[in-house]
């Protein structure tokens, strides 16, 4: 994992980093959470769901998130995850009939209910 993280992974997001948590500690926390998540994807204990607008969420990934957003998880899995985990995401894209749109992820579109509803919490598009 790189020494720096994108905003979606909590580098600058104060609500995700704990008080007095250093960036290095956050990087380690995210790395461990993504490794555990990768294993869940491979075992199909978490299911990637691609929304109609190209956003992605992971149904079944509730515990052990460590404040990691779906956008962060997607980016880290695609960059450093196992081939099987990436294949599960590709399978979800195929089932949805569309790929994940990184522009939509940047806009903050996400789901809290496994893909039943999607929103941005009032962000403008």
DRENDO-1510 file (C-alpha; in Angstrom, 1 decimal, always signed):
<recs>
REC; n; res; u; v; w
REC; 1; UNK; +0.0; +0.0; +0.0 .
REC; 2; UNK; +1.3; +3.4; -0.8 .
REC; 3; UNK; +2.5; +5.8; +1.9 .
REC; 4; UNK; -0.4; +8.2; +0.9 .
REC; 5; UNK; -4.0; +7.6; +0.5 .
REC; 6; UNK; -6.8; +9.2; -1.5 .
REC; 7; UNK; -9.4; +11.3; +0.3 .
REC; 8; UNK; -11.9; +8.4; -0.1 .
REC; 9; UNK; -9.5; +6.3; +2.1 .
REC; 10; UNK; -9.5; +8.7; +5.0 .
REC; 11; UNK; -6.3; +10.6; +4.5 .
REC; 12; UNK; -7.9; +13.9; +5.1 .
REC; 13; UNK; -11.4; +12.9; +6.2 .
REC; 14; UNK; -11.7; +13.8; +9.9 .
REC; 15; UNK; -14.8; +11.7; +10.6 .
REC; 16; UNK; -13.0; +8.6; +9.5 .
REC; 17; UNK; -9.7; +9.0; +11.2 .
REC; 18; UNK; -9.8; +8.6; +15.0 .
REC; 19; UNK; -8.7; +11.5; +17.3 .
REC; 20; UNK; -4.8; +11.5; +17.6 .
REC; 21; UNK; -4.5; +8.8; +14.9 .
REC; 22; UNK; -1.5; +9.4; +12.7 .
REC; 23; UNK; -1.6; +8.9; +8.9 .
REC; 24; UNK; +0.7; +5.9; +9.3 .
REC; 25; UNK; -1.7; +4.3; +11.8 .
REC; 26; UNK; -4.6; +5.0; +9.5 .
REC; 27; UNK; -2.7; +3.4; +6.5 .
REC; 28; UNK; -2.1; +0.3; +8.6 .
REC; 29; UNK; -5.7; +0.2; +9.7 .
REC; 30; UNK; -7.0; +0.5; +6.1 .
REC; 31; UNK; -4.5; -2.1; +4.9 .
REC; 32; UNK; -5.7; -4.7; +7.4 .
REC; 33; UNK; -9.4; -3.9; +6.7 .
REC; 34; UNK; -8.8; -4.2; +2.9 .
REC; 35; UNK; -6.9; -7.5; +3.3 .
REC; 36; UNK; -9.8; -8.9; +5.4 .
REC; 37; UNK; -12.3; -7.6; +2.8 .
REC; 38; UNK; -10.4; -9.1; -0.1 .
REC; 39; UNK; -10.8; -12.5; +1.7 .
REC; 40; UNK; -14.5; -11.9; +2.1 .
REC; 41; UNK; -14.9; -11.1; -1.6 .
REC; 42; UNK; -13.0; -14.3; -2.6 .
REC; 43; UNK; -15.3; -16.4; -0.4 .
REC; 44; UNK; -18.4; -14.5; -1.7 .
REC; 45; UNK; -19.2; -13.4; +1.8 .
REC; 46; UNK; -19.5; -9.8; +0.5 .
REC; 47; UNK; -21.1; -9.1; -2.8 .
REC; 48; UNK; -20.2; -6.2; -5.1 .
REC; 49; UNK; -23.3; -4.4; -6.5 .
REC; 50; UNK; -23.0; -1.9; -9.3 .
REC; 51; UNK; -25.7; +0.7; -9.4 .
REC; 52; UNK; -27.6; +2.1; -12.4 .
REC; 53; UNK; -25.3; +5.2; -12.4 .
REC; 54; UNK; -22.1; +3.2; -12.1 .
REC; 55; UNK; -21.5; +3.5; -8.4 .
REC; 56; UNK; -20.4; +0.4; -6.4 .
REC; 57; UNK; -21.3; -0.9; -3.0 .
REC; 58; UNK; -20.5; -4.1; -1.2 .
REC; 59; UNK; -23.6; -6.0; +0.2 .
REC; 60; UNK; -22.7; -8.1; +3.2 .
REC; 61; UNK; -19.6; -6.1; +4.3 .
REC; 62; UNK; -20.8; -4.7; +7.6 .
REC; 63; UNK; -18.3; -5.6; +10.3 .
REC; 64; UNK; -14.5; -5.0; +10.2 .
REC; 65; UNK; -14.9; -2.0; +7.9 .
REC; 66; UNK; -12.7; +0.3; +10.0 .
REC; 67; UNK; -14.4; +3.3; +8.5 .
REC; 68; UNK; -13.3; +2.3; +5.0 .
REC; 69; UNK; -15.7; +3.6; +2.4 .
REC; 70; UNK; -16.9; +1.5; -0.6 .
REC; 71; UNK; -15.0; +3.9; -2.9 .
REC; 72; UNK; -11.8; +3.3; -1.0 .
REC; 73; UNK; -12.3; -0.4; -0.9 .
REC; 74; UNK; -13.0; -0.5; -4.7 .
REC; 75; UNK; -9.9; +1.5; -5.5 .
REC; 76; UNK; -7.6; -0.5; -3.2 .
REC; 77; UNK; -9.0; -3.9; -4.4 .
REC; 78; UNK; -8.5; -2.8; -8.1 .
REC; 79; UNK; -5.0; -1.6; -7.4 .
REC; 80; UNK; -3.6; -4.2; -5.0 .
REC; 81; UNK; -6.3; -6.9; -4.5 .
REC; 82; UNK; -6.3; -10.5; -5.5 .
REC; 83; UNK; -7.2; -11.6; -9.0 .
REC; 84; UNK; -10.3; -13.4; -7.5 .
REC; 85; UNK; -11.5; -10.3; -5.8 .
REC; 86; UNK; -11.1; -8.3; -8.9 .
REC; 87; UNK; -12.9; -11.0; -10.8 .
REC; 88; UNK; -15.9; -10.7; -8.4 .
REC; 89; UNK; -16.1; -7.0; -9.2 .
REC; 90; UNK; -15.9; -7.7; -12.9 .
REC; 91; UNK; -18.7; -10.3; -12.5 .
REC; 92; UNK; -20.9; -7.6; -10.7 .
REC; 93; UNK; -20.2; -5.2; -13.6 .
REC; 94; UNK; -21.2; -7.9; -16.1 .
REC; 95; UNK; -24.4; -8.6; -14.2 .
REC; 96; UNK; -25.3; -4.9; -14.0 .
REC; 97; UNK; -24.6; -4.4; -17.7 .
REC; 98; UNK; -22.3; -1.5; -16.9 .
REC; 99; UNK; -18.9; -0.8; -15.4 .
REC; 100; UNK; -18.0; +1.1; -12.3 .
REC; 101; UNK; -17.7; +4.8; -13.2 .
REC; 102; UNK; -14.9; +6.4; -11.3 .
REC; 103; UNK; -16.4; +9.9; -11.9 .
REC; 104; UNK; -19.5; +8.8; -10.1 .
REC; 105; UNK; -17.4; +7.5; -7.2 .
REC; 106; UNK; -15.6; +10.9; -7.0 .
REC; 107; UNK; -19.0; +12.6; -6.8 .
REC; 108; UNK; -19.8; +10.5; -3.6 .
REC; 109; UNK; -22.7; +8.4; -4.9 .
REC; 110; UNK; -23.0; +5.4; -2.6 .
REC; 111; UNK; -25.5; +3.0; -1.0 .
REC; 112; UNK; -26.1; +2.2; +2.7 .
REC; 113; UNK; -28.4; -0.7; +2.0 .
REC; 114; UNK; -26.6; -3.1; -0.3 .
REC; 115; UNK; -27.7; -1.3; -3.5 .
REC; 116; UNK; -31.4; -0.9; -3.0 .
REC; 117; UNK; -31.1; +2.9; -2.9 .
REC; 118; UNK; -28.3; +5.3; -3.9 .
REC; 119; UNK; -27.5; +8.8; -2.8 .
REC; 120; UNK; -24.9; +11.5; -2.2 .
REC; 121; UNK; -26.1; +13.1; +1.1 .
REC; 122; UNK; -26.9; +16.3; -0.6 .
REC; 123; UNK; -23.8; +16.7; -2.7 .
REC; 124; UNK; -24.3; +18.4; -6.0 .
REC; 125; UNK; -23.4; +16.5; -9.1 .
</recs>
